[in-house]
Amino acid sequence: MPFKPPDNAPRCAVVDLGSNSVRLVVYEGQRRNPVAIFNEKAVLRLGRGLQVTGRLNEEGMGQAFTVLHRYHAVARAMGAAPFEILATAAVRDARNGGDFVAGLQSRMPDVPIRVLSGLQEAEYSAMGVLCGIPTADGILADIGGGSLELVRLDRGARGVSHTLSLGAIRLAERAGGDPVRARAIAEADLALVPWLSEGTNRDLYLVGGAWRALARIHMAQTGYPLQMVHHYTIGREEARDLTGVIAGAGRRALERLPGLSRRRIDDLPYAAVVLRRVLRATAVRRVVFSASGLREGWFMQRMPDAIRHEDPLLAAGMELAGRLGRDPNLPPALVAWTDPLFPAEIGEARRLREVACWMSDIGSHDHPEFRAEQAFLRVLRQPGIGLDHHGRAFLAMAIAMRYEVDAEAGFLRPARLLLDVSSTHRAEVLGVALRLAYTLSAGTPDLLAGTALRLSGSRLVLRLEEDSGVFAGESVIRRLDRLAQALGLEAATEAARERAA
């Protein structure tokens, strides 16, 4: 009998049927950050030969019937409903695309199969990117095997879009396998999109497996400390140099590149050609790689407005607190309790501190000897997509310090490499303050309410209410001293007879 998920954790599944590959993703829950609990991909290359024949590849179609039958069975067995198939460029452009869909439908009569237009594909991709990067501002470029979707993004709002036949497989066939000709074709097609110049000095957001492969190559070449493509960011010139190397490399050279699937080797130079031409057309300042796109856009389109409008980072923190913490009422109290330590804090800095307070008890059920490391890695590598790499590193460092980690612990190295000196210090101060708060309160807001911090000249003063269940024992004094030292102040305590109003 198929699994029936609980009412508070419904499952849904989507198939992205593209020109090069087909992928099934099963999501669990209704939440701001999509959580994929199953992900499987098959390379079918449905779009191979389409430019010449106008038809879907026969071998790919045969494999598609088998693979999609499996995906349907997986979704049923996992209790995922709805289960939908989204077909993109190859199916919509092929003369036999309608017959192919009809054949699929006859085998799966209860499954919705949607052939997306270029504009619909662009819309879903934009929703996916904004799911993970809600303030994205610049140009979105989503490359597949058959098409390139371009969308203008204005500080989190989706603008005009355009679809071009510049997918990696399609471009290779249009160019007859000639990279020089491919450059000319890409340049001519991009010239048809005049608003690309509005990307000047803004960001370029890249979606698609071929471009994620470029990110992994760059990470390997530079020894980047966090092997996570989502929100990986490089400068315009770095991206330009990378595309130049890949576009001009021979097959043997590409085979030697670390982290590159052999199935990408034939297409990657053409994806690099397109990116190089997009960089020229847009004159962006940075390139930001996104792991979320069409499938996440489909998921978010299903979410209620209240969920879509949540802050993804804060939502991730609250979700972790609800699942792994001991008292969901404590984090807001911690935010207020640590306020005096950060008097000049504004904007993103305050947002990160608030989220750190929500995440601060996620190691409560772990083995005491490994809480710091477990919590650090959980935050640094969490699947929530509302975090850039700096934010991940800051929060992971703060939470490790909250668990009184050895400052020289080797596992902290990725965060130290990603943070500047000022951010590292701030994370350390916040983590040490949270450690003191938990020592005083036993992780409860009632006991924390009997304490307060304030800055007084050159002193950090801890105020303790009499008869509140808290006192300045050895552990409290030691951790107060450490916090004061981190702030360059002297530690002091004072007793109060009545709780402050």
PyMOL commands that set and color helices and strands:
alter all, ss='L'
color gray80, all
select helices_A, chain A and resi 50-53+58-77+89-93+97-107+118-132+168-174+179-190+194-199+209-222+236-248+251-255+262-264+268-282+294-302+305-308+312-324+330-341+347-359+368-380+389-402+410-418+421-441+445-448+474-487
alter helices_A, ss='H'
color red, helices_A
select strands_A, chain A and resi 11-17+21-28+36-43+80-87+113-115+138-143+148-154+157-164+203-207+233-235+286-289+451-456+459-465+490-496
alter strands_A, ss='S'
color yellow, strands_A
deselect
rebuild
show_as cartoon
